[in-house]
Amino acid sequence: MSSALPATSHLPARADWLPAAAGWRLQLAGDWAAGAGSWPEPPAGLGPQTPVAFDTAALQAWDSGLPARLWALCAVLRQQAVPVDLDGLPPGLRGALQLAQADPAPPQRPATGPRPPSEAAITVAFFGDVLLALGRWLRGQGRVRGADVLQQLDETGPRSLPVVLLTCGLVGLMLAYMGGAQLGRIGAQGYLADVVAVGMVRELAGLMTAVILAGRVGAAFAAELGSMQAGEEIDALRVLGVDPVTHLVLPRLLALLLMAPALMACGALAGVAAGWPPAVLAYGVTSAEYWHQALRALNFTHLWIGLFKGMLYVALVAVAGCRCGLHAGRSAQAVGQATTAAVVKALVWVVAAATGTTMVFTNLGF
């Protein structure tokens, strides 16, 4: 870029600070097209009360080097809060400086839109999607592949049974020792079988089964679906018109619900059987009396309450795992976080459901 004023000969480039009536004036003269010429330092004592102006009457020519020097000078003057008057510059030079000195446009704030849904809203919406998908399947409007259900049955049932048996057996053993110690104070060791049998069938078998499944199966559900979410496989299903809840969630939920009664029955039997040795060896209860009292203490109310609670617990475990997996992020770290969140959510939901159902059934007299 260059500009020139009419002149008969080109004089050397010069820049001089001259005092003015109210401040200082920088006089530019000669040919600045070659970028030559000495540049004086600003005079001392510049401040808000000493404005700076320019005198370019003797300026003959200039190129891009002169605006760069003037821009650097104006930057120094702005830091010292010195007023700068650009009216004395040629129009082209003044326009270049004004463009360089213009404040950048403030960043555009994103348009205010709806806030992203909270975790609670996502959870409630997911529960609704699962219920709707289950309703469509029950009416014959949704299709669940039998192979998927059988695969999940194998994952959630036989492979979980040893851990469930071991855990429930240990809980039954602990319950027998604790119950026998308390009943022995009043000479009621004969009721030890009642405590172990009712406690395992009605409460602890379903609760411990759900806890084991939360750590083993719920975490696996979250990891599997989270990996599919990270690999955009779930997005591909939606593009193909396949409902992810029907295709991925229902087989896992149905498998857990189908295996829950068998797992709880085995867990309850293991717990009651584990309470038999302490009752016989530590508290003097005969084997016949123990098993007879255990069978007499159980009734249909205890059985259906224990079954209902266990089915509710494992359903919450399945929903927690699938919910965290389907809403996981798209990175390996996000998949790990979803797996951890699935176990935490499942345990919290199961304990809350156990507390709520116990209070409700007790107040209803069951």
Secondary structure, 3 states (H helix, E strand, C coil): CCEECCCCCCCCCEEEEEECCCCEEEEEEEEECCCCCCCCCCCCCCCCCCCEEEEEEEEEEECCHHHHHHHHHHHHHHHCCCCECCCCCCHHHHHHHHHHHCCCCCCCCCCCCCCCCCHHHHHHHHHHHHHHHHHHHHCCCCCCCHHHHHHHHHHHCCCCHHHHHHHHHHHHHHHHHHHHHHHHHHCCHHHHHHHHHHHHHHHHHHHHHHHHHHHHHHHHHHHHHHHHHHCCHHHHHHHCCCCHHHHHHHHHHHHHHHHHHHHHHHHHHHHHHHHHHHHHHCCCCCHHHHHHHHHHHCCHHHHHHHHHHHHHHHHHHHHHHHHHHHCCCCCHHHHHHHHHHHHHHHHHHHHHHHHHHHHHHHHCCC
